[in-house]
């Protein structure tokens, strides 16, 4: 028998594991790098989404202010249009050119222009394009306006909507302005002229300046056909420029608003733009934020994560190489095996170091993070999660069951402010059967957002984000959009919504609604004598006195200038409303002390009731306004109820 060499011992289970560790380890490192890259990308998408949401909210707020400004002007144009087109008995105004150019109409234009601080002039143009009347001066100069875009459009198009002109430079002072114009028609529908209001673009820039603009942001006001009216902030005049024909801006306008990414129309700076149409008018408000500003904080986070990831990957590769060398030495003698074991221990220490680095990364996140494994144990909970949820570190240190954490939170009243549906979901301790994203309010009033992401192989990752500041900002934006800045009363937008709701409820329940329309008497004299600051303070004091005498269910609104309105839902007869009118006369005529200065005003009140004086908001408001003018004509500082005009007396045979 031939003697053979020593047989090669079969590989042990540990040796086979060692030979497979390199490809498996590289795969794990690659998956970890991919997961971190996806996380960084998601952070970028979240930053863009948050910026778009904030831009959309601010755009909505500014669009609402622009709509209210234009609506106030349009209401005046519409009122004047009705006065000259269908004058009442004894009214000297008509569509006759002599009447359109009369001193009576000039005085009316001057009075209406004073009520609209945003308007430069109110103007009447005849059917031949000749200037017939305007509020700036008397007598009226001879000027031909037949070449202007508003005259050409309205004289050739039987359109009843408000027309907004291209921006033009004012011939008197050089400032840029637009004209809001309405068509005048004869009873047979033929063209009778144009009634318009000049609005300086500076009025809109002041409005934009009053909105808290985020860093890197800019506002743009355009016509819906892409013609630029003004941009803020911008030192260069952009009036009259046109959006490029291929811009996605037009698609967003056609869709009723949205967002798009722009490479920069004016300065080639990449921006994300929120497009918000302005109510029913052919105007659009853009809020643009530079991409560099939006992603500045994300870039800092991405750089930090990339650096830490590189260190982790390098440490992982070093560890895998060390383990591979260890496998090659396993065939050596026992001494070599002992040295390999020592290297393995070093590898374990390296893993412990990596775990510490990972804990550092988790604790440096802005969000709270909790990882629940397939056995429902809380395997990872970073410091931010413990702080946001006020969980004791000693509870999380022993990796408790998720049910133990919930039991602690129930005991401490964590879910006391959650609604019943959310409490039912939480009590079931179902990690994946409920909404993947929801918000709840903590006992201390903070609002947190909870996101749940399932993991392969079971278990979930939950993140907890404190969004209290964002929710408070949204609440402030909603408040600004529905309240007057000076008096904190409901503004015209909120007034219209509340009045429509009150009429709907009254029609459903068979109740009445009273509408009181108020205009301060002699307020202009106080304003002229003491200045706008005292006038504004006086308006605020008047608002306080009005609030003090109405019911809790009543609504007091400032309609603009020194005009107010009060809605009385569930009005039970006229006695209560008339008593309120008398009380308003009493409290408002009591002299004021504003900034140490005496000031006295009166108030004229017009009253209309639903359903006797009108079945819809527009009719009720018009009739209350007519009653107000009756009170003005009869000496002011009084109130009048709406009385329909008497039917014409039939001619005798």
Secondary structure, DSSP 8 states (H G I E B T S, - for coil): ------------HHHHHHHHHHHHHHHHHHHHHHHHHHHHHHHHHHHHHHHHHHHHHHHHHHHHHHHHHHHHHHHHHHHHHHHHHS--TT----SSHHHHTSHHHHHHHHHHHHH-TT-SEEEEEETTSBEEEETT-SS----B-TTSHHHHHHHHS---S-EE---EE-TTT--EEEEEEEEEE-TTS-EEEEEEEEEEHHHHHHHHHTS---TTEEEEEEETTSBEEEEES-SS--TT-B--TT-THHHHHHTTSEEEEES-SSS---EEEEEEE-TTSSEEEEEEEEHHHHTHHHHHHHHHHHHHHHHHHHHHHHHHHHHHHHHHHTTS-HHHHHHHHHHHHHHHHHHHHHHHHHHHHHHTSSSEEEEE-TTSBEEEE-HHHHHHHT--HHHHHTT-BHHHHHHHHHHTTTTTTS-HHHHHHHHTT-SSSS-SEEEEE-TTS-EEEEEEEE-TTS-EEEEEEE-HHHHHHHHHHHHHHHB-TTT-SB-HHHHHHHHHHHHHHHHHHT-EEEEEEEEEESHHHHHHHH-HHHHHHHHHHHHHHHHHHS-TT-EEEEEETTEEEEEEEEE-SHHHHHHHHHHHHHHHHS-EEETTEEE--EEEEEEEEETTT-SSHHHHHHHHHHHHHHHHHTTSSSEEE------------
